[in-house]
Every structure is written in C-alpha cells, then in structure tokens.
Amino acid sequence: MADRKQQYEQVYGKLQADVEGVRGRRDITPQAKRVAIARAYAQARDKLRAAQQADVDAYQSKRTGLERRLFGAEKATGTDAISRRDARDRAKKFEDPTEAIGAFKHAQRDGDSVLAQAIALHAAEMATSPVGRVDPKWQGVVSAYAESSPGKADIYRELTELRSPTTFAEAPYYSVMKPSELGVMKEPDIDRLAATDLDIGGVDPA
C-alpha cells in the first residue's frame, strides 16, 4: 500500500503549481482560466479517488487474508456446515461485548470451538467503527481468542495494525480543496466545465 501522505503531497503540490501557473497567465481569457483550473482540479481529485480505491482493495484483501488465517477458512460440508452457520447466527445476536465474552468463555469451557470461533469473528467485525475507532471491549474478545489459540497472536497483532483508507483519520489524504476560482461549484458542475471543448489557446497554453 502506497505511502498515503507522500502520495497526497505529490498530487496536491502539482495541483497548486498548475493552478498558480494558470493564474499567472495573461494571454488567456478569465473563462479559459476557469476551464484550465477545473481540469487541473478534476485530474488531481480523480487521481486521489483512484488511489483510495486501490488502497481500499489492498486493505480488504489483506484483512480478508488475515481473518482467514485467524478464524479459519476451511470448507465445511454436511452437518459441519450447518453447525458453522448456526454458530454464526448465534454469535451475531450478541450486541453487548460483556455478554459476548461470557459466551465465548462458556463455549471454550464446553469445548465448543466452532461457537467460540464464531463469537470471536463477530467481535472482530464489531470492534472497529467506520471512522476507525476501536472498541476495547469487543477487541478484548478477539484478543482472548487469539491468545488461546496456538500461533494466532502474531496474526491478530498484524490485523489490529491495519488501517482502513476510509477512516476519518485517513480521509484527508484522498481529497483536495477546490481552488477559489471554482467557488461553491458542485462536483458534477466542475466536471461539465472541465469537459467543455474550449481550447485554452494562448501563447503559453496550460
């Protein structure tokens, strides 16, 4: 996954340079300047959007791989498949992490590894919010599972260190501020302006 901050600085730096270059030109009309700036902005915006999507895909792939290693991904058939589905359904009913950890420990005592695993997987899904905040109580369930399973602790640690590109903390690295020339224009309007067939022209075209 690319260095998000460095990537943002490169794209934003180029946008600033392009915009300042257009602003300083005296050989084109004000409308041509707006079009040129709209094109520069749209190009930078789209590049960061594409970068975010690529990072999201890489993050999801990495997370899925780690979760498979942590919680198991072997195919189950017959009664085993039914047992796993039942365990997942039961685990998803837990909305309180305190109840979940209690059920997890009870399943461990009973030797019900399928249910214990299902509860841990549910806890992992509940542990992180869309803005990246981690709920320590839910995370505690997953931690207990990892610590009680041989070879799982390192995988769990790697999983907790992953950072989603869609969290509040990461979002600023995937967007750029609109140049003042574009005012309060909405994105579709900017796209239409950038897509006009106006030839910027001039002695020193942008």
C-alpha positions in Angstrom: 0.0 0.0 0.0 1.5 3.4 -1.1 2.5 6.0 1.5 -0.7 8.0 1.6 0.7 11.2 2.9 3.5 11.3 0.4 1.1 10.5 -2.4 -1.2 13.3 -1.3 1.6 15.8 -1.1 2.7 15.0 -4.6 -0.7 15.3 -6.1 -1.7 18.4 -4.2 1.7 20.0 -4.9 1.2 19.5 -8.6 -2.3 20.9 -8.4 -1.1 24.0 -6.6 1.6 24.5 -9.2 -0.8 24.1 -12.1 -3.3 26.5 -10.6 -0.7 29.1 -9.9 0.6 28.8 -13.4 -2.8 29.4 -14.8 -3.5 32.3 -12.5 -0.3 34.0 -13.7 -1.1 33.8 -17.4 -2.1 37.0 -19.2 -2.6 35.5 -22.6 -5.9 33.7 -22.0 -9.4 34.9 -21.0 -10.8 34.6 -17.5 -13.2 31.8 -18.8 -10.3 29.9 -20.2 -8.5 30.2 -16.9 -11.6 28.7 -15.1 -11.7 25.8 -17.5 -8.0 25.1 -17.1 -8.2 25.2 -13.3 -11.3 23.0 -13.4 -9.4 20.5 -15.5 -6.4 20.6 -13.2 -8.6 20.1 -10.1 -10.6 17.3 -11.6 -7.4 15.5 -12.6 -6.0 15.7 -9.1 -9.3 14.7 -7.5 -9.7 11.7 -9.8 -6.1 10.6 -9.2 -6.7 10.6 -5.4 -10.0 8.8 -5.8 -8.4 6.1 -7.8 -5.6 5.8 -5.3 -8.1 5.5 -2.4 -10.0 2.7 -4.3 -6.7 0.9 -4.9 -5.8 1.2 -1.2 -9.2 0.1 -0.1 -8.9 -3.0 -2.4 -5.5 -3.8 -1.0 -6.7 -3.3 2.6 -9.7 -5.5 2.1 -7.6 -8.2 0.5 -5.0 -8.0 3.3 -7.7 -8.0 6.0 -9.6 -11.0 4.5 -6.4 -13.0 4.3 -5.5 -12.3 7.9 -9.0 -13.1 9.1 -9.0 -16.4 7.2 -5.7 -17.3 8.9 -7.0 -16.1 12.3 -10.5 -17.6 12.2 -10.1 -20.4 9.8 -11.5 -20.6 6.3 -11.7 -24.4 5.7 -14.7 -25.5 3.7 -17.3 -27.3 5.7 -20.0 -29.7 4.4 -23.0 -31.5 5.7 -23.5 -31.3 9.4 -20.3 -29.3 9.9 -21.6 -26.6 7.5 -24.9 -26.5 9.4 -23.1 -26.2 12.7 -20.9 -23.3 11.5 -23.9 -21.4 10.1 -25.8 -22.0 13.4 -22.8 -20.7 15.4 -22.5 -17.6 13.2 -26.2 -16.9 13.6 -26.0 -17.3 17.4 -22.8 -15.1 17.6 -24.4 -12.3 15.6 -27.1 -11.9 18.2 -24.7 -10.5 20.7 -24.8 -6.8 20.8 -23.0 -6.3 24.2 -19.3 -7.2 24.4 -19.7 -8.3 28.0 -22.3 -10.9 27.1 -20.1 -12.0 24.1 -17.0 -12.5 26.2 -19.1 -14.5 28.7 -20.5 -16.7 26.0 -17.0 -17.1 24.5 -15.6 -18.3 27.7 -18.5 -20.6 28.2 -18.0 -22.1 24.7 -14.3 -22.7 25.5 -15.1 -24.5 28.7 -17.6 -26.7 26.9 -15.1 -27.4 24.2 -17.3 -25.8 21.5 -14.5 -24.4 19.3 -16.9 -23.6 16.5 -19.1 -21.3 18.6 -16.0 -19.8 20.2 -14.6 -19.0 16.8 -17.9 -17.6 15.6 -18.1 -15.3 18.6 -14.5 -14.1 18.1 -15.2 -13.4 14.4 -18.3 -11.4 15.3 -16.3 -9.4 17.9 -13.7 -8.6 15.2 -16.4 -7.2 13.0 -17.9 -5.1 15.8 -14.5 -3.9 17.2 -13.8 -1.2 14.6 -16.2 1.6 13.7 -16.5 3.1 10.2 -14.3 6.1 11.4 -11.6 3.9 12.7 -12.3 4.0 16.5 -11.6 0.7 18.2 -13.9 -0.6 20.9 -11.5 -2.2 23.5 -14.3 -4.4 24.9 -15.1 -6.1 21.6 -11.4 -6.2 20.8 -10.9 -8.0 24.1 -13.0 -10.9 22.9 -10.8 -11.3 19.8 -7.6 -10.9 21.9 -8.8 -13.7 24.2 -9.4 -15.9 21.2 -6.0 -15.2 19.7 -4.2 -15.8 23.0 -5.9 -19.1 23.5 -5.1 -20.4 20.0 -1.6 -21.5 19.2 0.1 -19.3 16.6 -2.8 -16.8 16.4 -1.4 -14.0 18.5 1.0 -12.7 15.8 -1.7 -12.8 13.2 -4.1 -10.9 15.5 -1.4 -8.3 16.2 -0.9 -7.7 12.4 -4.7 -7.5 11.9 -5.0 -4.8 14.6 -2.3 -2.7 13.0 -4.1 -2.5 9.7 -5.6 1.0 9.0 -8.5 1.4 6.6 -8.2 4.1 4.0 -11.9 5.0 4.7 -11.5 6.1 8.3 -11.9 9.7 9.4 -8.1 10.0 10.1 -7.1 8.8 6.6 -9.8 10.6 4.5 -7.9 13.9 4.2 -5.2 12.1 2.1 -7.7 11.3 -0.6 -9.3 14.7 -1.3 -8.1 18.2 -2.3 -9.6 21.6 -1.7 -11.2 23.3 -4.6 -9.3 26.4 -5.9 -11.1 29.6 -5.2 -12.0 30.1 -8.8 -14.4 27.2 -8.6 -16.2 28.8 -5.7 -19.2 26.7 -4.5 -19.5 24.7 -7.7 -20.6 21.1 -7.1 -18.5 18.3 -8.5 -20.8 17.5 -11.4 -20.7 21.1 -12.5 -16.9 21.1 -12.3 -16.8 18.0 -14.4 -19.0 19.7 -17.0 -16.8 22.8 -17.0 -13.7 20.7 -17.4 -15.2 18.7 -20.2 -16.1 21.7 -22.4 -14.3 21.7 -25.7 -12.9 25.1 -25.1 -9.3 25.4 -26.5 -7.3 27.2 -23.8 -5.1 28.5 -26.5 -2.8 31.5 -25.8 0.9 31.8 -26.4 1.7 29.6 -23.4 -1.2 27.1 -23.2 -1.8 25.4 -19.9 
